[in-house]
Amino acid sequence: MKKRIYVYATRFENLNPGGDAMWKERDRSKFVIELSSNLCNVASMTDATVFAKMLESKATNTEKYFYESHEIEPDLPTSLGTEEEYVSATAEITQ
């Protein structure tokens, strides 16, 4: 079974990408990753280190992210349906 992990990070913007970097804190960003249940450990400090390392891959010369925290969604919810099913049900009730 898969679990969804939400990773929170602070985003920094480089105000001088053409010269010496001048980083300014901008906002909080949210990332998601789905992992098998056996890879999820609520108390794992390794997870925090791995997520911080993964955030490094999102860095460019104009922005970078610093890991803040993460949370594990207990279980992926059961799907109610697709967009097509939603549109179909809407059409049925509006006729």
Residue pairs with C-beta under 8 A, 6 or more apart in sequence:
1 36
1 37
1 75
1 76
2 34
2 35
2 36
2 37
2 76
3 34
3 35
3 36
3 37
3 40
3 72
3 73
3 74
3 75
3 76
4 32
4 33
4 34
4 72
4 73
4 76
5 32
5 33
5 34
5 35
5 40
5 47
5 51
5 70
5 71
5 72
5 73
6 30
6 31
6 32
6 70
6 71
6 73
7 30
7 31
7 32
7 33
7 51
7 54
7 55
7 67
7 69
7 70
8 28
8 29
8 30
8 31
8 67
8 68
8 69
8 70
8 71
9 28
9 29
9 30
9 31
9 55
9 65
9 66
9 67
9 68
10 25
10 26
10 27
10 28
10 29
10 65
10 66
10 68
11 25
11 26
11 27
11 28
11 29
11 63
11 64
11 65
12 23
12 24
12 25
12 26
12 63
12 64
12 65
12 66
13 23
13 24
13 26
13 62
13 63
14 21
14 22
14 23
14 24
14 61
14 62
14 63
14 64
15 22
15 23
15 24
16 22
17 61
17 62
21 61
23 64
26 63
28 68
29 65
31 55
31 58
33 51
33 54
34 76
40 47
40 72
41 47
42 72
47 70
48 67
48 69
48 70
51 67
51 70
52 66
52 67
55 65
55 66
55 67
56 64
58 64
58 65
59 65
81 89
